[in-house]
Amino acid sequence: MGVSYKAILWNRQKRRYDRIMVGLMALYLLGFALINALFFPEVTPQTLIIRATGSLAFIMLHVILMIGPLARIHEAFIPLLYNRRHLGVSMFLIALIHGVVNVIQFHTLGDLNPILSIFINNTHYDSLTRFPFQSLGFFALIILFLMAATSHDFWLHNLSPKVWKGLHMLVYVAYGLILMHVMLGVVQLEYSIVNVVIMGIGMVSVIGLHVVAGMRQGKKDQPLKTGALDGYFPLCKLDEIPDRRAKVAIIEGENIAVFRYGDKLSAVNNVCKHQNGPLGEGKIVDSCIVCPWHGYEYQPADGCSPPPFTEKVSTYALKLIDGTVYVNPKANAEGTYVEPVEVLSSGF
């Protein structure tokens, strides 16, 4: 962030991320083609494309859904979270190729409109095992399209974070539709216990990681219930807060992150204005709190993003008494400057 606005496209980290991502995708597709050429030489090019792109998109979706909880479990995965939207858009493009080739292969040889054919070619809507699975894939692809088309921060700003986040939470609906699409396709077309086991492992991995991350976050989010001193609640000992890091607590319903930076302490609301990321899990870099999710920055004393950015979070008053940090959970207006507590001048 600087004092003048400059459009940011791909920085060095994002370019490196994208090169690795594209390389792995190409390697998978090449490996899939070679294996099929060796063991299934009778497979047509169209079928090969359908299988390769479908399986790749399915794997990429699992990776996307696992990055979030992994980043909450261990900070080593946070860099993957920064650029997850690139992975999401790439996954949609692969899924789109899968869908288009499917439509061309199976729904363009008759007189019916190809899209209409998806829904009336198989009419067993009252059967669990014979349900028209291609219609499920169609609706999942529509959701993935909406997410990819609105992935840029332009849409985040204009739709509002709440609406944008709600739209992108539909990824779990898409995941459920795709699971049924793949499972029914396997059952109806080419049943294999290996495919069923692989899908089961993927589903258990996604659900398991979300449960573990949720349980860990639940422990962190337990409200602080100790008594107050003139409106200030004891949070922790000073030495429990690492330099340039934070201690997080929920006090009187307020989600608060107390940062220590050098010989100063400041408290801000723990929720980033971008996508509700946990500021307290980030760190202070170049005098700014950096959100661990997407790098949004805030000045610890006033909760303001440095110019020309305009995001603001609430701030809170602090006291340091006999080495214990006390927090007043009464939130100041967003962007209000609060004099940092001087660690050295406190007598500690």
C-alpha positions as CSV (number, residue, x, y, z in Angstrom):
1,M,0.0,0.0,0.0
2,G,1.3,3.5,-0.8
3,V,0.2,7.1,-0.7
4,S,-1.0,7.0,-4.3
5,Y,-3.3,4.6,-5.9
6,K,-1.9,2.1,-8.4
7,A,-3.9,-0.8,-9.9
8,I,-2.4,-4.1,-8.6
9,L,-2.5,-7.0,-11.0
10,W,-0.1,-10.0,-10.4
11,N,2.7,-9.5,-8.0
12,R,5.7,-11.7,-7.8
13,Q,4.1,-14.1,-5.3
14,K,0.9,-14.4,-7.4
15,R,2.8,-15.1,-10.6
16,R,4.9,-17.8,-8.8
17,Y,1.6,-19.3,-7.4
18,D,0.0,-19.3,-10.8
19,R,3.0,-20.9,-12.6
20,I,3.0,-23.7,-10.0
21,M,-0.7,-24.1,-10.3
22,V,-0.8,-24.2,-14.1
23,G,2.3,-26.5,-14.1
24,L,0.6,-29.0,-11.8
25,M,-2.7,-28.9,-13.8
26,A,-0.8,-29.5,-17.1
27,L,1.2,-32.4,-15.4
28,Y,-2.0,-34.0,-14.2
29,L,-3.7,-33.8,-17.7
30,L,-0.6,-35.2,-19.4
31,G,-0.2,-38.0,-16.9
32,F,-3.9,-38.8,-17.2
33,A,-3.6,-39.0,-21.0
34,L,-0.5,-41.2,-20.9
35,I,-2.1,-43.7,-18.5
36,N,-5.2,-43.9,-20.6
37,A,-3.1,-44.4,-23.8
38,L,-1.4,-47.3,-22.1
39,F,-4.3,-49.0,-20.4
40,F,-7.4,-47.8,-22.3
41,P,-6.3,-47.3,-25.9
42,E,-9.9,-47.7,-27.1
43,V,-11.0,-44.5,-25.4
44,T,-12.0,-41.7,-27.8
45,P,-10.4,-38.2,-27.6
46,Q,-13.7,-36.7,-26.5
47,T,-14.2,-39.2,-23.7
48,L,-10.6,-38.7,-22.6
49,I,-11.1,-34.9,-22.4
50,I,-14.3,-35.4,-20.4
51,R,-12.7,-37.8,-17.9
52,A,-9.5,-35.8,-17.6
53,T,-11.1,-32.4,-17.1
54,G,-13.9,-33.8,-14.9
55,S,-11.5,-35.6,-12.5
56,L,-9.1,-32.6,-12.4
57,A,-11.9,-30.1,-11.6
58,F,-13.2,-32.5,-8.9
59,I,-9.7,-32.7,-7.3
60,M,-9.2,-28.9,-7.5
61,L,-12.6,-28.3,-5.8
62,H,-11.5,-30.6,-2.9
63,V,-8.2,-28.7,-2.6
64,I,-10.0,-25.3,-2.6
65,L,-12.4,-26.5,0.2
66,M,-9.5,-27.8,2.3
67,I,-7.3,-24.7,2.1
68,G,-9.6,-22.6,4.4
69,P,-9.6,-25.0,7.4
70,L,-6.0,-25.9,6.9
71,A,-5.1,-22.2,7.1
72,R,-7.0,-22.0,10.4
73,I,-5.2,-25.0,11.7
74,H,-1.7,-24.0,10.7
75,E,-0.3,-20.7,9.5
76,A,1.9,-22.4,6.9
77,F,-1.1,-22.8,4.7
78,I,-2.0,-19.1,4.8
79,P,-0.1,-18.2,1.6
80,L,-2.4,-20.7,-0.3
81,L,-5.4,-18.8,1.1
82,Y,-4.2,-15.5,-0.3
83,N,-4.5,-16.7,-3.9
84,R,-7.3,-19.2,-3.6
85,R,-9.5,-17.2,-5.9
86,H,-7.0,-17.9,-8.8
87,L,-7.4,-21.6,-8.1
88,G,-11.2,-21.2,-8.0
89,V,-11.4,-19.5,-11.4
90,S,-9.0,-22.0,-12.9
91,M,-11.2,-24.8,-11.5
92,F,-14.3,-23.3,-13.1
93,L,-12.6,-23.1,-16.5
94,I,-11.6,-26.7,-16.3
95,A,-15.1,-27.7,-15.3
96,L,-16.5,-25.6,-18.1
97,I,-14.5,-27.5,-20.7
98,H,-15.8,-30.7,-19.1
99,G,-19.4,-29.5,-19.4
100,V,-19.1,-28.1,-22.9
101,V,-17.5,-31.3,-24.3
102,N,-20.1,-33.4,-22.6
103,V,-22.9,-31.4,-24.2
104,I,-21.3,-31.6,-27.6
105,Q,-20.7,-35.3,-27.2
106,F,-24.1,-36.4,-25.9
107,H,-26.7,-33.6,-26.6
108,T,-26.0,-32.0,-30.0
109,L,-26.7,-34.9,-32.3
110,G,-30.5,-34.7,-32.2
111,D,-33.1,-32.0,-33.0
112,L,-33.5,-30.9,-29.4
113,N,-31.9,-27.8,-27.9
114,P,-28.7,-29.2,-26.2
115,I,-29.5,-27.5,-22.9
116,L,-33.1,-28.7,-22.9
117,S,-31.8,-32.2,-23.8
118,I,-29.8,-32.3,-20.5
119,F,-33.0,-32.2,-18.6
120,I,-35.3,-34.4,-20.6
121,N,-32.9,-37.0,-22.0
122,N,-33.2,-38.8,-18.7
123,T,-36.6,-38.3,-17.0
124,H,-36.1,-40.6,-14.0
125,Y,-36.5,-37.8,-11.5
126,D,-38.4,-40.1,-9.1
127,S,-35.5,-42.6,-8.9
128,L,-32.5,-42.3,-6.5
129,T,-30.1,-44.4,-8.5
130,R,-31.3,-43.4,-12.0
131,F,-31.7,-39.7,-11.3
132,P,-30.5,-37.5,-14.2
133,F,-27.1,-36.7,-12.8
134,Q,-26.1,-34.3,-15.7
135,S,-28.7,-31.8,-14.5
136,L,-27.0,-31.7,-11.1
137,G,-23.7,-30.9,-12.8
138,F,-25.3,-28.2,-14.9
139,F,-26.6,-26.3,-11.8
140,A,-23.2,-26.8,-10.0
141,L,-21.5,-25.2,-13.0
142,I,-23.9,-22.2,-12.9
143,I,-22.9,-21.6,-9.2
144,L,-19.2,-22.0,-10.1
145,F,-19.7,-19.5,-12.9
146,L,-21.3,-16.9,-10.6
147,M,-18.4,-17.3,-8.1
148,A,-15.7,-17.0,-10.8
149,A,-17.4,-14.0,-12.5
150,T,-17.6,-12.1,-9.1
151,S,-14.2,-13.2,-7.8
152,H,-12.7,-9.7,-8.3
153,D,-12.7,-7.2,-5.4
154,F,-14.8,-4.9,-7.7
155,W,-17.7,-7.1,-7.0
156,L,-16.9,-7.5,-3.3
157,H,-17.0,-3.7,-3.0
158,N,-20.2,-3.2,-5.0
159,L,-22.2,-6.1,-3.7
160,S,-21.0,-5.5,-0.1
161,P,-19.0,-8.0,1.9
162,K,-22.1,-9.7,3.4
163,V,-23.8,-10.3,0.0
164,W,-20.5,-11.3,-1.6
165,K,-19.6,-13.7,1.1
166,G,-23.1,-15.2,1.0
167,L,-22.8,-15.8,-2.7
168,H,-19.5,-17.5,-2.4
169,M,-20.7,-19.7,0.4
170,L,-22.8,-21.4,-2.3
171,V,-19.6,-23.3,-3.1
172,Y,-20.8,-25.8,-0.5
173,V,-24.1,-26.2,-2.4
174,A,-22.0,-26.7,-5.6
175,Y,-19.9,-29.3,-3.8
176,G,-23.0,-31.3,-2.7
177,L,-24.4,-31.2,-6.3
178,I,-21.0,-32.3,-7.7
179,L,-20.8,-35.1,-5.3
180,M,-24.2,-36.4,-6.3
181,H,-23.3,-35.8,-10.0
182,V,-20.1,-37.8,-9.8
183,M,-21.6,-40.6,-7.6
184,L,-24.7,-41.1,-9.8
185,G,-22.5,-41.0,-12.9
186,V,-20.3,-43.7,-11.5
187,V,-23.3,-45.8,-10.5
188,Q,-25.1,-45.4,-13.8
189,L,-22.2,-45.5,-16.3
190,E,-19.1,-47.2,-15.0
191,Y,-19.4,-48.5,-11.5
192,S,-16.0,-49.0,-9.7
193,I,-15.4,-49.5,-6.0
194,V,-12.1,-47.6,-6.4
195,N,-13.9,-44.5,-7.6
196,V,-16.4,-44.8,-4.7
197,V,-13.5,-45.2,-2.1
198,I,-11.7,-42.2,-3.6
199,M,-14.8,-40.0,-3.4
200,G,-15.4,-41.2,0.2
201,I,-11.8,-40.2,1.2
202,G,-12.2,-36.8,-0.4
203,M,-15.5,-36.1,1.3
204,V,-14.3,-37.3,4.7
205,S,-11.2,-35.1,4.4
206,V,-13.2,-32.0,3.6
207,I,-15.7,-32.5,6.4
208,G,-13.1,-33.6,8.9
209,L,-10.8,-30.6,8.4
210,H,-13.8,-28.3,8.7
211,V,-14.8,-30.0,12.0
212,V,-11.3,-29.8,13.4
213,A,-10.9,-26.1,12.4
214,G,-14.3,-25.3,13.8
215,M,-13.5,-27.0,17.2
216,R,-10.2,-25.1,17.4
217,Q,-11.8,-21.8,16.6
218,G,-14.6,-22.5,19.1
219,K,-12.1,-22.8,21.9
220,K,-10.5,-19.5,20.8
221,D,-13.9,-17.8,20.7
222,Q,-14.9,-18.6,24.3
223,P,-16.1,-15.3,25.9
224,L,-13.9,-13.9,28.7
225,K,-15.8,-14.2,31.9
226,T,-13.5,-12.7,34.5
227,G,-14.6,-9.7,36.5
228,A,-14.1,-6.1,35.3
229,L,-12.1,-3.3,37.0
230,D,-13.7,0.0,36.3
231,G,-15.0,-1.3,33.0
232,Y,-11.7,-3.0,32.1
233,F,-11.4,-6.8,31.8
234,P,-8.1,-8.6,32.5
235,L,-7.0,-10.3,29.2
236,C,-3.6,-11.8,29.8
237,K,0.0,-11.2,31.0
238,L,2.0,-8.9,28.9
239,D,4.6,-11.6,28.1
240,E,1.8,-13.8,26.6
241,I,1.6,-11.4,23.6
242,P,4.6,-11.9,21.2
243,D,6.0,-8.9,19.5
244,R,4.1,-7.9,16.4
245,R,1.4,-10.4,17.2
246,A,-1.9,-10.4,19.0
247,K,-3.9,-11.9,21.8
248,V,-7.6,-12.4,20.9
249,A,-10.6,-12.6,23.2
250,I,-14.4,-12.1,23.1
251,I,-15.4,-9.7,25.8
252,E,-19.0,-8.5,26.3
253,G,-19.7,-9.7,22.8
254,E,-16.8,-7.8,21.3
255,N,-14.3,-9.7,19.2
256,I,-11.0,-7.9,20.2
257,A,-7.4,-8.4,19.1
258,V,-4.7,-6.8,21.3
259,F,-1.4,-6.2,19.4
260,R,2.0,-5.7,20.9
261,Y,4.5,-3.9,18.7
262,G,7.8,-2.9,20.2
263,D,7.0,-1.1,23.4
264,K,3.4,-0.3,22.6
265,L,0.0,-2.0,22.9
266,S,-3.1,-1.3,20.8
267,A,-6.5,-3.0,20.5
268,V,-8.7,-3.3,17.4
269,N,-11.8,-5.3,16.4
270,N,-10.6,-8.7,15.3
271,V,-12.8,-8.8,12.1
272,C,-11.3,-7.6,8.8
273,K,-13.6,-5.4,6.7
274,H,-12.7,-7.3,3.5
275,Q,-14.0,-10.8,4.1
276,N,-14.3,-11.0,7.9
277,G,-10.8,-12.4,8.2
278,P,-9.3,-12.8,11.7
279,L,-6.9,-9.8,12.1
280,G,-5.6,-11.3,15.4
281,E,-4.1,-14.2,13.5
282,G,-2.1,-11.8,11.3
283,K,1.0,-9.8,12.3
284,I,2.3,-6.2,12.2
285,V,4.4,-5.5,9.2
286,D,5.8,-2.0,8.5
287,S,3.7,-0.6,11.3
288,C,0.4,-2.0,10.0
289,I,-1.7,-5.0,11.0
290,V,-1.8,-7.3,8.0
291,C,-4.9,-9.6,7.7
292,P,-3.7,-13.2,7.2
293,W,-6.4,-13.9,4.6
294,H,-5.8,-11.4,1.9
295,G,-3.3,-8.9,3.1
296,Y,-5.6,-5.9,4.0
297,E,-3.8,-3.5,6.3
298,Y,-4.8,-1.4,9.3
299,Q,-2.9,1.0,11.6
300,P,-3.1,-0.4,15.1
301,A,-3.6,2.9,16.9
302,D,-6.7,4.1,14.9
303,G,-7.8,1.0,13.0
304,C,-7.6,2.8,9.7
305,S,-6.1,1.5,6.5
306,P,-3.3,3.6,5.2
307,P,-4.2,6.1,2.4
308,P,-5.5,5.9,-0.2
309,F,-7.5,2.9,1.3
310,T,-10.6,3.7,3.4
311,E,-11.4,0.6,5.4
312,K,-11.7,1.1,9.2
313,V,-12.2,-1.1,12.2
314,S,-13.2,-0.2,15.8
315,T,-10.6,0.5,18.5
316,Y,-10.6,-0.2,22.2
317,A,-8.9,1.4,25.3
318,L,-6.3,-0.6,27.2
319,K,-4.5,-0.5,30.5
320,L,-1.4,-2.3,31.7
321,I,-1.4,-2.9,35.5
322,D,1.3,-4.9,37.2
323,G,2.1,-6.7,34.0
324,T,-1.5,-7.6,33.2
325,V,-3.2,-6.3,30.1
326,Y,-6.7,-4.9,30.7
327,V,-9.2,-4.2,27.9
328,N,-12.3,-1.9,27.9
329,P,-14.8,-3.7,25.6
330,K,-16.7,-0.5,24.8
331,A,-15.9,-0.1,21.1
332,N,-14.9,3.3,19.8
333,A,-16.2,4.5,16.5
334,E,-14.4,2.9,13.6
335,G,-11.2,4.8,12.8
336,T,-11.0,6.5,16.3
337,Y,-7.4,7.1,17.4
338,V,-6.6,5.6,20.8
339,E,-3.2,6.5,22.4
340,P,-1.2,3.2,22.5
341,V,-0.2,1.9,26.0
342,E,3.5,2.4,26.5
343,V,5.0,-0.8,27.9
344,L,8.1,0.8,29.3
345,S,6.4,3.8,30.9
346,S,3.8,1.6,32.6
347,G,6.2,0.7,35.4
348,F,6.3,-2.9,34.3
